[in-house]
């Protein structure tokens, strides 16, 4: 995924979203501290979509995953994100889950997890941000870009923020070449979660 030069110049280390949130959450804290969030399917969703015969949309989601977000309140621009997905716990309509677990696709018996590790996080002034990292599927790693937006909210009176990430990948980049061109190569990803003060 490419971004134009103007957009690249406008981006800066993430301040407007996470930093503002951190300042809000930790106002009055005397000492800098490391903030860790552990996320799973109880507080987040990982959904995907593709097309069959270029006209029929097919959507699904992963039912079991873990994610870890870590940053320092003294320097919230340094954000580390790790995501591990159990690719055998997959839901799609019409009984397609068994097909996706099979060897031509995720081959979950041989490759039981999907992994993402962030390398950098950048943001624009309007609380939109970009995460660059590496996505590993079937033991194949490829650079992956996620774009997202933060909205500030509260959960039971506690300050919180809602994050929505979007991305796009080509399944053939990871060795999943079965059923082309009936099933599209492009797969969209949507990840949502809510973070609140620990």
GROMACS elastic network, one bead per residue, 0.5 to 0.9 nm:
[ bonds ]
;  ai    aj funct       b0    kb
    1   144     6  0.80801   500
    1   145     6  0.67542   500
    1   167     6  0.89993   500
    1   168     6  0.82710   500
    3     6     6  0.82536   500
    3     7     6  0.63606   500
    3     8     6  0.65073   500
    4     7     6  0.54320   500
    4     8     6  0.62980   500
    4     9     6  0.87682   500
    5     9     6  0.61209   500
    5    10     6  0.86012   500
    6     9     6  0.51600   500
    6    10     6  0.62405   500
    6    11     6  0.88461   500
    7    10     6  0.50720   500
    7    11     6  0.63762   500
    7   124     6  0.85849   500
    8    11     6  0.54529   500
    8    12     6  0.84291   500
    9    12     6  0.77672   500
   10   123     6  0.86123   500
   10   124     6  0.65859   500
   10   125     6  0.84973   500
   11    14     6  0.83020   500
   11   122     6  0.60665   500
   11   123     6  0.53994   500
   11   125     6  0.79926   500
   11   129     6  0.82348   500
   11   130     6  0.87903   500
   12    15     6  0.77264   500
   12   121     6  0.88758   500
   12   122     6  0.55530   500
   12   123     6  0.57033   500
   12   124     6  0.66087   500
   12   125     6  0.86916   500
   13    77     6  0.56935   500
   13    78     6  0.84257   500
   13   120     6  0.85826   500
   13   121     6  0.66262   500
   13   123     6  0.61395   500
   13   124     6  0.86532   500
   14    17     6  0.67936   500
   14    18     6  0.66936   500
   14    19     6  0.71116   500
   14    76     6  0.75782   500
   14    77     6  0.51147   500
   14    78     6  0.83369   500
   14    79     6  0.87097   500
   14   121     6  0.61891   500
   14   124     6  0.76727   500
   14   127     6  0.89186   500
   14   129     6  0.73450   500
   14   130     6  0.89207   500
   15    18     6  0.60024   500
   15    20     6  0.67369   500
   15    76     6  0.74167   500
   15    77     6  0.64420   500
   15   122     6  0.83178   500
   15   123     6  0.69508   500
   15   124     6  0.85112   500
   15   125     6  0.83163   500
   15   127     6  0.87368   500
   16    19     6  0.59381   500
   16    20     6  0.57117   500
   16    21     6  0.83162   500
   16   123     6  0.71637   500
   16   124     6  0.74176   500
   16   125     6  0.59962   500
   16   126     6  0.74448   500
   16   127     6  0.59021   500
   16   128     6  0.87941   500
   17    20     6  0.54799   500
   17    21     6  0.61791   500
   17    22     6  0.86343   500
   17   123     6  0.76776   500
   17   124     6  0.89328   500
   17   125     6  0.84381   500
   17   126     6  0.83822   500
   17   127     6  0.52327   500
   17   128     6  0.79129   500
   17   129     6  0.83052   500
   17   149     6  0.85748   500
   17   150     6  0.63721   500
   17   151     6  0.83517   500
   17   152     6  0.86669   500
   17   161     6  0.88108   500
   18    22     6  0.59579   500
   18    23     6  0.85267   500
   18    76     6  0.66632   500
   18    77     6  0.77705   500
   18   127     6  0.87900   500
   18   150     6  0.84313   500
   18   161     6  0.88504   500
   19    23     6  0.61035   500
   19    24     6  0.85265   500
   19    73     6  0.79735   500
   19    75     6  0.82024   500
   19    76     6  0.55861   500
   19    77     6  0.72334   500
   20    23     6  0.51396   500
   20    24     6  0.61891   500
   20    25     6  0.86214   500
   21    24     6  0.50860   500
   21    25     6  0.61143   500
   21    26     6  0.84873   500
   21   152     6  0.79863   500
   21   159     6  0.82984   500
   21   160     6  0.77604   500
   21   161     6  0.74756   500
   22    25     6  0.50660   500
   22    26     6  0.58303   500
   22    27     6  0.79968   500
   22    73     6  0.63870   500
   22    76     6  0.73995   500
   22   197     6  0.87346   500
   23    26     6  0.53074   500
   23    27     6  0.54645   500
   23    28     6  0.89201   500
   23    73     6  0.77826   500
   24    27     6  0.55198   500
   24   159     6  0.78168   500
   25    28     6  0.89706   500
   25   159     6  0.69338   500
   25   160     6  0.84797   500
   25   196     6  0.83419   500
   25   197     6  0.59459   500
   25   198     6  0.88122   500
   26    29     6  0.54038   500
   26    30     6  0.89158   500
   26    73     6  0.77504   500
   26   197     6  0.84051   500
   27    30     6  0.86261   500
   29    32     6  0.74661   500
   29    33     6  0.89191   500
   31    73     6  0.87111   500
   31    74     6  0.84416   500
   32    72     6  0.70037   500
   32    73     6  0.54305   500
   32    74     6  0.51868   500
   32    75     6  0.86818   500
   33    71     6  0.86433   500
   33    72     6  0.57655   500
   33    73     6  0.55928   500
   33    74     6  0.71119   500
   34    70     6  0.70042   500
   34    71     6  0.58310   500
   34    73     6  0.62549   500
   34    74     6  0.84451   500
   35    69     6  0.81121   500
   35    70     6  0.56435   500
   35    71     6  0.54410   500
   35    72     6  0.59359   500
   35    73     6  0.69091   500
   35   198     6  0.84062   500
   36    68     6  0.70506   500
   36    69     6  0.57131   500
   36    71     6  0.67838   500
   36    72     6  0.87742   500
   36   198     6  0.85744   500
   37    67     6  0.79783   500
   37    68     6  0.56381   500
   37    69     6  0.50557   500
   37    70     6  0.64354   500
   37   195     6  0.76542   500
   37   198     6  0.80994   500
   38    66     6  0.71610   500
   38    67     6  0.57904   500
   38    69     6  0.66382   500
   38    70     6  0.88687   500
   39    42     6  0.77229   500
   39    43     6  0.63460   500
   39    44     6  0.68711   500
   39    65     6  0.82162   500
   39    66     6  0.56310   500
   39    68     6  0.61977   500
   39    69     6  0.80696   500
   39    83     6  0.89238   500
   39   193     6  0.80510   500
   39   195     6  0.87557   500
   40    43     6  0.58617   500
   40    44     6  0.60180   500
   40    45     6  0.81020   500
   40    64     6  0.71607   500
   40    65     6  0.55195   500
   40    67     6  0.62201   500
   40    68     6  0.89315   500
   41    44     6  0.50086   500
   41    45     6  0.59095   500
   41    46     6  0.81535   500
   41    62     6  0.84326   500
   41    63     6  0.64309   500
   41    64     6  0.59141   500
   41    65     6  0.62058   500
   41    66     6  0.73825   500
   42    45     6  0.81502   500
   43   192     6  0.85688   500
   43   193     6  0.59898   500
   43   194     6  0.66625   500
   43   195     6  0.85334   500
   44   191     6  0.72492   500
   44   192     6  0.54452   500
   44   194     6  0.70569   500
   45    61     6  0.74574   500
   45    62     6  0.75713   500
   45    63     6  0.79794   500
   45   190     6  0.79280   500
   45   191     6  0.56361   500
   45   192     6  0.54172   500
   45   193     6  0.67471   500
   46    60     6  0.87272   500
   46    61     6  0.56572   500
   46    62     6  0.58057   500
   46    63     6  0.79782   500
   46    65     6  0.85043   500
   46   189     6  0.71906   500
   46   190     6  0.59222   500
   46   192     6  0.68668   500
   47    59     6  0.72824   500
   47    60     6  0.57221   500
   47    62     6  0.65881   500
   47   188     6  0.82739   500
   47   189     6  0.58127   500
   47   190     6  0.51652   500
   47   191     6  0.63590   500
   47   192     6  0.87326   500
   48    58     6  0.84805   500
   48    59     6  0.57461   500
   48    60     6  0.54175   500
   48    61     6  0.58957   500
   48    62     6  0.84298   500
   48   187     6  0.66202   500
   48   188     6  0.53596   500
   48   190     6  0.61924   500
   48   191     6  0.87480   500
   49    57     6  0.70056   500
   49    58     6  0.55952   500
   49    60     6  0.63201   500
   49    61     6  0.85727   500
   49   186     6  0.86339   500
   49   187     6  0.56054   500
   49   188     6  0.51673   500
   49   189     6  0.67419   500
   49   190     6  0.86270   500
   50    54     6  0.88726   500
   50    56     6  0.84570   500
   50    57     6  0.58965   500
   50    58     6  0.54312   500
   50    59     6  0.66157   500
   50   183     6  0.75768   500
   50   184     6  0.62576   500
   50   185     6  0.78560   500
   50   186     6  0.64084   500
   50   188     6  0.65243   500
   51    54     6  0.54292   500
   51    55     6  0.62478   500
   51    56     6  0.53323   500
   51    58     6  0.56634   500
   51    59     6  0.85507   500
   51   182     6  0.84482   500
   51   183     6  0.60584   500
   51   184     6  0.54294   500
   51   185     6  0.85720   500
   51   186     6  0.81934   500
   51   187     6  0.82331   500
   52    55     6  0.61687   500
   52    56     6  0.50348   500
   52    57     6  0.63987   500
   52    58     6  0.70799   500
   52   181     6  0.85389   500
   52   182     6  0.57029   500
   52   184     6  0.61962   500
   53    56     6  0.64303   500
   53   181     6  0.74483   500
   53   183     6  0.62294   500
   53   184     6  0.73807   500
   54    57     6  0.80459   500
   54   181     6  0.87519   500
   54   182     6  0.75943   500
   54   183     6  0.76205   500
   54   184     6  0.67761   500
   58    92     6  0.75744   500
   58    93     6  0.76484   500
   59    91     6  0.87053   500
   59    92     6  0.63682   500
   59    93     6  0.76479   500
   60    90     6  0.72660   500
   60    91     6  0.53365   500
   60    93     6  0.72762   500
   60    97     6  0.89057   500
   61    89     6  0.86167   500
   61    90     6  0.58957   500
   61    91     6  0.53441   500
   61    92     6  0.68905   500
   62    65     6  0.72843   500
   62    85     6  0.73572   500
   62    86     6  0.74527   500
   62    87     6  0.68360   500
   62    88     6  0.82841   500
   62    89     6  0.57676   500
   62    91     6  0.62433   500
   63    85     6  0.86542   500
   63    86     6  0.79350   500
   63    87     6  0.86363   500
   63    88     6  0.88781   500
   63    89     6  0.52971   500
   63    90     6  0.59435   500
   63    91     6  0.70893   500
   64    84     6  0.89832   500
   64    85     6  0.63658   500
   64    86     6  0.56544   500
   64    87     6  0.79691   500
   64    88     6  0.86332   500
   64    89     6  0.59049   500
   64    90     6  0.80777   500
   65    83     6  0.73499   500
   65    84     6  0.56601   500
   65    86     6  0.57400   500
   65    87     6  0.85577   500
   65    89     6  0.87652   500
   66    82     6  0.82673   500
   66    83     6  0.58272   500
   66    84     6  0.53766   500
   66    85     6  0.65091   500
   66    86     6  0.86873   500
   67    81     6  0.71565   500
   67    82     6  0.54847   500
   67    84     6  0.63021   500
   67    85     6  0.84954   500
   68    80     6  0.78696   500
   68    81     6  0.56780   500
   68    82     6  0.51703   500
   68    83     6  0.64987   500
   68    84     6  0.89909   500
   69    79     6  0.70586   500
   69    80     6  0.57071   500
   69    82     6  0.66794   500
   69    83     6  0.88169   500
   70    76     6  0.89917   500
   70    78     6  0.83186   500
   70    79     6  0.57902   500
   70    80     6  0.52239   500
   70    81     6  0.66534   500
   70    82     6  0.89802   500
   71    74     6  0.87229   500
   71    75     6  0.73363   500
   71    76     6  0.54268   500
   71    77     6  0.75160   500
   71    78     6  0.57982   500
   71    80     6  0.65216   500
   72    75     6  0.52005   500
   72    76     6  0.51833   500
   72    77     6  0.81271   500
   72    78     6  0.69290   500
   72    79     6  0.77783   500
   73    76     6  0.53591   500
   74    77     6  0.89970   500
   75    78     6  0.60398   500
   75    79     6  0.87694   500
   76    79     6  0.64539   500
   77   121     6  0.74287   500
   77   122     6  0.81602   500
   78   120     6  0.80497   500
   78   121     6  0.78866   500
   79   118     6  0.81946   500
   79   119     6  0.87243   500
   79   120     6  0.74469   500
   79   121     6  0.68235   500
   80   117     6  0.77697   500
   80   118     6  0.60752   500
   80   119     6  0.74917   500
   80   120     6  0.79800   500
   80   121     6  0.85858   500
   81   116     6  0.78815   500
   81   117     6  0.58794   500
   81   118     6  0.52367   500
   81   119     6  0.83499   500
   81   133     6  0.89975   500
   82   115     6  0.75083   500
   82   116     6  0.58138   500
   82   118     6  0.66707   500
   83   114     6  0.80433   500
   83   115     6  0.55868   500
   83   116     6  0.50479   500
   83   117     6  0.65967   500
   83   118     6  0.89613   500
   84   113     6  0.64480   500
   84   114     6  0.57588   500
   84   116     6  0.66913   500
   84   117     6  0.89982   500
   85    88     6  0.87757   500
   85    89     6  0.85109   500
   85   112     6  0.84023   500
   85   113     6  0.53641   500
   85   115     6  0.63405   500
   85   116     6  0.87430   500
   86    89     6  0.58001   500
   86    90     6  0.80659   500
   86   108     6  0.85068   500
   86   112     6  0.60954   500
   86   114     6  0.66303   500
   87    90     6  0.60531   500
   87   100     6  0.89219   500
   87   101     6  0.74313   500
   87   106     6  0.70867   500
   87   107     6  0.88238   500
   87   108     6  0.63031   500
   87   111     6  0.82667   500
   87   112     6  0.59828   500
   87   113     6  0.54961   500
   87   114     6  0.63700   500
   88    97     6  0.83853   500
   88    98     6  0.88322   500
   88   100     6  0.85309   500
   88   101     6  0.60017   500
   88   106     6  0.82635   500
   88   107     6  0.87251   500
   88   108     6  0.56512   500
   88   109     6  0.82245   500
   88   112     6  0.66584   500
   88   113     6  0.80171   500
   89    97     6  0.85225   500
   89   101     6  0.88208   500
   90    97     6  0.60172   500
   90    98     6  0.87913   500
   90   100     6  0.80746   500
   90   101     6  0.80214   500
   91    95     6  0.86037   500
   91    96     6  0.79527   500
   91    97     6  0.58068   500
   92    95     6  0.67787   500
   92    96     6  0.56569   500
   92    97     6  0.55579   500
   92   100     6  0.89203   500
   93    96     6  0.61176   500
   93    97     6  0.76917   500
   94    97     6  0.82946   500
   95    98     6  0.66952   500
   95    99     6  0.79492   500
   96    99     6  0.52551   500
   96   100     6  0.64267   500
   96   101     6  0.88240   500
   97   100     6  0.51325   500
   97   101     6  0.62361   500
   97   102     6  0.87641   500
   98   101     6  0.51285   500
   98   102     6  0.63573   500
   99   102     6  0.52331   500
   99   103     6  0.84753   500
   99   104     6  0.82637   500
   99   105     6  0.73188   500
   99   106     6  0.89204   500
  100   103     6  0.81397   500
  100   104     6  0.78391   500
  100   105     6  0.52332   500
  100   106     6  0.59086   500
  100   107     6  0.76405   500
  100   108     6  0.85254   500
  101   104     6  0.83564   500
  101   105     6  0.63586   500
  101   106     6  0.53459   500
  101   107     6  0.54253   500
  101   108     6  0.53134   500
  101   109     6  0.78459   500
  102   105     6  0.56848   500
  102   106     6  0.63494   500
  102   108     6  0.67448   500
  102   109     6  0.79566   500
  103   106     6  0.63528   500
  103   108     6  0.73259   500
  103   109     6  0.79231   500
  103   110     6  0.81408   500
  103   176     6  0.89342   500
  104   107     6  0.64472   500
  104   175     6  0.81360   500
  104   176     6  0.60131   500
  104   177     6  0.72075   500
  104   178     6  0.58818   500
  105   108     6  0.83638   500
  105   138     6  0.87277   500
  105   171     6  0.86295   500
  105   175     6  0.78327   500
  105   176     6  0.50461   500
  105   177     6  0.76911   500
  105   178     6  0.71003   500
  106   109     6  0.86058   500
  106   110     6  0.86216   500
  106   111     6  0.70465   500
  106   112     6  0.82264   500
  106   114     6  0.89896   500
  106   137     6  0.74420   500
  106   138     6  0.64011   500
  106   175     6  0.89595   500
  106   176     6  0.73279   500
  107   110     6  0.56873   500
  107   111     6  0.58800   500
  107   112     6  0.76444   500
  107   138     6  0.72212   500
  108   113     6  0.74304   500
  108   138     6  0.83429   500
  109   112     6  0.60486   500
  110   138     6  0.79726   500
  111   114     6  0.79245   500
  111   137     6  0.76971   500
  111   138     6  0.53763   500
  111   139     6  0.69394   500
  112   138     6  0.83193   500
  113   136     6  0.85433   500
  113   137     6  0.73898   500
  113   138     6  0.80176   500
  113   139     6  0.89679   500
  114   135     6  0.75153   500
  114   136     6  0.57468   500
  114   137     6  0.51106   500
  114   138     6  0.74979   500
  114   139     6  0.84483   500
  115   134     6  0.80827   500
  115   135     6  0.58032   500
  115   136     6  0.50824   500
  115   137     6  0.69245   500
  115   141     6  0.88805   500
  116   133     6  0.69018   500
  116   134     6  0.56010   500
  116   136     6  0.63193   500
  116   144     6  0.85200   500
  117   132     6  0.86053   500
  117   133     6  0.54423   500
  117   134     6  0.54662   500
  117   135     6  0.68420   500
  117   136     6  0.87613   500
  118   121     6  0.76124   500
  118   131     6  0.65966   500
  118   132     6  0.58202   500
  118   134     6  0.65491   500
  118   135     6  0.88944   500
  118   144     6  0.89386   500
  119   131     6  0.75352   500
  119   132     6  0.55934   500
  119   134     6  0.75480   500
  120   130     6  0.82113   500
  120   131     6  0.58700   500
  120   132     6  0.53005   500
  120   133     6  0.68003   500
  121   129     6  0.71166   500
  121   130     6  0.57566   500
  121   132     6  0.64566   500
  121   133     6  0.89217   500
  122   128     6  0.87318   500
  122   129     6  0.55174   500
  122   130     6  0.52369   500
  122   131     6  0.65653   500
  122   132     6  0.85269   500
  123   126     6  0.81389   500
  123   127     6  0.66265   500
  123   128     6  0.57286   500
  123   130     6  0.61167   500
  123   131     6  0.87654   500
  124   127     6  0.60273   500
  124   128     6  0.55236   500
  124   129     6  0.60366   500
  124   130     6  0.86261   500
  125   128     6  0.72391   500
  125   129     6  0.89449   500
  126   129     6  0.86445   500
  126   149     6  0.84227   500
  126   150     6  0.89133   500
  127   148     6  0.84430   500
  127   149     6  0.57484   500
  127   150     6  0.55697   500
  127   151     6  0.75851   500
  128   147     6  0.73643   500
  128   148     6  0.56149   500
  128   150     6  0.65345   500
  129   146     6  0.83730   500
  129   147     6  0.57795   500
  129   148     6  0.52753   500
  129   149     6  0.61150   500
  129   150     6  0.81093   500
  129   165     6  0.89547   500
  130   145     6  0.69202   500
  130   146     6  0.57031   500
  130   148     6  0.63006   500
  130   149     6  0.88137   500
  130   165     6  0.87901   500
  131   144     6  0.82695   500
  131   145     6  0.57502   500
  131   146     6  0.50673   500
  131   147     6  0.63379   500
  131   148     6  0.80610   500
  131   165     6  0.89497   500
  132   143     6  0.73318   500
  132   144     6  0.59793   500
  132   146     6  0.65137   500
  132   147     6  0.88310   500
  133   142     6  0.84886   500
  133   143     6  0.57583   500
  133   144     6  0.53910   500
  133   145     6  0.64777   500
  133   146     6  0.83472   500
  134   141     6  0.62070   500
  134   142     6  0.54957   500
  134   144     6  0.53563   500
  134   145     6  0.82748   500
  135   140     6  0.80754   500
  135   141     6  0.54489   500
  135   142     6  0.54429   500
  135   143     6  0.62306   500
  135   144     6  0.58809   500
  136   139     6  0.58867   500
  136   140     6  0.52624   500
  136   142     6  0.64985   500
  136   143     6  0.88862   500
  136   174     6  0.81317   500
  137   140     6  0.53431   500
  137   141     6  0.65831   500
  137   142     6  0.85990   500
  137   174     6  0.60911   500
  137   175     6  0.87250   500
  138   141     6  0.83869   500
  138   174     6  0.65483   500
  138   175     6  0.75288   500
  138   176     6  0.88253   500
  139   174     6  0.82132   500
  140   173     6  0.82551   500
  140   174     6  0.57589   500
  140   175     6  0.80140   500
  141   174     6  0.77181   500
  142   173     6  0.77970   500
  142   174     6  0.80456   500
  144   167     6  0.78948   500
  144   168     6  0.82933   500
  144   169     6  0.77073   500
  145   166     6  0.87141   500
  145   167     6  0.64360   500
  145   168     6  0.80573   500
  146   165     6  0.60451   500
  146   166     6  0.55462   500
  146   168     6  0.80006   500
  146   189     6  0.88385   500
  147   164     6  0.83284   500
  147   165     6  0.54934   500
  147   166     6  0.53437   500
  147   167     6  0.64636   500
  148   163     6  0.68354   500
  148   164     6  0.53101   500
  148   166     6  0.60531   500
  148   167     6  0.87887   500
  148   191     6  0.89969   500
  149   162     6  0.81797   500
  149   163     6  0.58863   500
  149   164     6  0.56650   500
  149   165     6  0.68811   500
  150   161     6  0.63834   500
  150   162     6  0.56388   500
  150   164     6  0.68450   500
  151   160     6  0.87052   500
  151   161     6  0.55773   500
  151   162     6  0.52365   500
  151   163     6  0.67452   500
  151   164     6  0.87864   500
  152   159     6  0.77012   500
  152   160     6  0.61005   500
  152   162     6  0.63393   500
  152   163     6  0.89651   500
  153   158     6  0.85044   500
  153   159     6  0.62396   500
  153   160     6  0.51299   500
  153   161     6  0.53408   500
  153   162     6  0.69020   500
  153   194     6  0.89054   500
  153   196     6  0.89056   500
  154   157     6  0.55212   500
  154   158     6  0.51051   500
  154   161     6  0.71257   500
  154   196     6  0.74654   500
  155   158     6  0.50908   500
  155   159     6  0.65873   500
  155   160     6  0.62995   500
  155   161     6  0.89629   500
  155   194     6  0.87603   500
  155   196     6  0.71516   500
  156   159     6  0.85901   500
  157   160     6  0.89054   500
  158   196     6  0.66506   500
  158   197     6  0.67319   500
  159   195     6  0.87131   500
  159   196     6  0.58590   500
  159   197     6  0.63676   500
  160   194     6  0.67617   500
  160   195     6  0.54020   500
  160   197     6  0.64889   500
  161   193     6  0.84745   500
  161   194     6  0.56358   500
  161   195     6  0.53907   500
  161   196     6  0.64157   500
  162   192     6  0.73805   500
  162   193     6  0.58861   500
  162   195     6  0.64721   500
  162   196     6  0.87971   500
  163   191     6  0.80154   500
  163   192     6  0.56478   500
  163   193     6  0.54127   500
  163   194     6  0.61334   500
  163   195     6  0.78858   500
  164   190     6  0.71117   500
  164   191     6  0.56962   500
  164   193     6  0.67114   500
  164   194     6  0.88470   500
  165   189     6  0.78965   500
  165   190     6  0.56237   500
  165   192     6  0.63283   500
  165   193     6  0.89289   500
  166   188     6  0.73910   500
  166   189     6  0.56002   500
  166   191     6  0.65400   500
  166   192     6  0.89551   500
  167   187     6  0.85370   500
  167   188     6  0.58522   500
  167   189     6  0.50344   500
  167   190     6  0.66685   500
  167   191     6  0.87506   500
  168   186     6  0.68248   500
  168   187     6  0.56655   500
  168   189     6  0.58851   500
  168   190     6  0.89022   500
  169   172     6  0.88904   500
  169   173     6  0.79794   500
  169   185     6  0.82202   500
  169   186     6  0.58047   500
  169   187     6  0.53308   500
  169   188     6  0.64658   500
  169   189     6  0.78532   500
  170   173     6  0.55911   500
  170   174     6  0.76209   500
  170   176     6  0.88906   500
  170   184     6  0.87370   500
  170   185     6  0.52678   500
  170   187     6  0.60251   500
  170   188     6  0.87792   500
  171   174     6  0.55442   500
  171   175     6  0.68568   500
  171   176     6  0.53530   500
  171   177     6  0.71408   500
  171   184     6  0.86296   500
  171   185     6  0.55258   500
  171   186     6  0.64959   500
  171   187     6  0.68090   500
  172   177     6  0.51022   500
  172   178     6  0.86092   500
  172   185     6  0.63818   500
  172   186     6  0.86185   500
  173   176     6  0.73458   500
  173   177     6  0.86062   500
  174   177     6  0.84435   500
  175   178     6  0.88029   500
  176   185     6  0.87284   500
  177   180     6  0.64388   500
  177   185     6  0.80583   500
  178   181     6  0.86179   500
  178   183     6  0.82577   500
  179   182     6  0.56425   500
  179   183     6  0.58253   500
  179   184     6  0.86153   500
  180   183     6  0.54939   500
  180   184     6  0.67854   500
  180   185     6  0.74094   500
  181   184     6  0.60739   500
  181   185     6  0.76364   500
  183   186     6  0.89058   500
  184   187     6  0.75556   500
  195   198     6  0.86427   500
